[in-house]
Amino acid sequence: MTLESILELETGLKTQLEALAKDIRSSEAALMSLKEGYLKVQGALEIIAIIKQNSATEDGVDAATLVALE
């Protein structure tokens, strides 16, 4: 290999490295956004479960009936 071809290879690899680093940052940001959405939905479902339990208790519905309704 000549010095010129080695320098070209090095330049190409550096460009590829930068592109991969950019892709990783972008993917990490997208993953964080998805995680936030997941946790919000999970929290909403937990709140609904609590509301259902409180409502069933107020209405005199026993726990077995509440579970069967799910």
C-alpha positions in Angstrom: 0.0 0.0 0.0 1.2 3.5 -0.8 1.1 6.3 1.7 -1.6 8.0 -0.4 -3.9 5.0 -0.3 -3.3 4.6 3.5 -4.3 8.3 4.0 -7.4 7.8 1.8 -8.4 4.7 3.8 -7.8 6.7 7.1 -10.0 9.5 5.8 -12.8 7.1 4.8 -12.7 5.4 8.2 -12.8 8.7 10.1 -15.8 9.7 8.0 -17.5 6.4 8.7 -16.7 6.7 12.4 -18.3 10.1 12.6 -21.4 8.9 10.8 -21.8 5.9 13.1 -21.4 8.1 16.2 -24.1 10.4 14.8 -26.4 7.4 14.2 -25.8 6.2 17.7 -26.7 9.5 19.3 -29.8 9.7 17.2 -30.9 6.2 18.1 -30.3 6.8 21.8 -32.5 9.9 21.6 -35.2 7.9 19.9 -34.9 5.2 22.5 -35.2 7.7 25.4 -38.4 9.1 23.8 -39.9 5.6 23.5 -39.0 4.8 27.1 -40.7 8.0 28.2 -43.8 7.1 26.3 -43.8 3.6 27.7 -43.5 4.9 31.3 -46.3 7.4 30.8 -48.7 4.7 29.5 -47.6 2.3 32.3 -48.3 5.0 34.9 -51.7 5.8 33.4 -52.6 2.1 33.6 -51.5 2.0 37.3 -53.7 5.1 38.0 -56.7 3.4 36.3 -56.1 0.2 38.4 -56.2 2.3 41.5 -59.3 4.2 40.4 -61.0 0.9 39.5 -60.2 -0.5 42.9 -61.5 2.6 44.8 -64.6 2.7 42.7 -65.3 -1.0 43.2 -64.8 -0.6 47.0 -67.3 2.3 47.0 -69.8 0.3 45.0 -69.4 -2.7 47.2 -67.9 -4.9 44.5 -65.6 -7.6 45.9 -62.0 -8.1 44.6 -62.8 -11.4 42.9 -65.5 -9.7 40.8 -63.1 -6.9 39.9 -60.4 -9.3 38.8 -63.0 -11.2 36.7 -64.0 -7.9 34.9 -60.4 -7.4 33.8 
